[in-house]
Amino acid sequence: MQPLHDLVNKRVQNITKKELLEQAARFRVAVNDRQADEFIEWLSTHQVDIFSEQKRTELFQTAERILGKKEAAVLEDILRPYKHFLKL
């Protein structure tokens, strides 16, 4: 994997609860403490690779299950500008 990919994946994998809640507020997405805790726990126990279609799909499905359908859609929207890197 390229160094940039490693850096991006590590950053996603290591997001803190505080950062997650700040980003949710920034994008006007309702995420409560329980959801944030559960999502952060999932991230800490799974390999994140947003450059892999399979792993990215797993991430989006988990986000939908934990955070909700609307919130998972926002996550996809956030990544859409980078589609040329992610091959969305």
Secondary structure, 3 states (H helix, E strand, C coil): CCHHHHHHHHHHHCCCHHHHHHHHHHCCCCCCHHHHHHHHHHHHHCCCCCCCHHHHHHHHHHHHHHHCHHHHHHHHHHHHHHHHHHCC
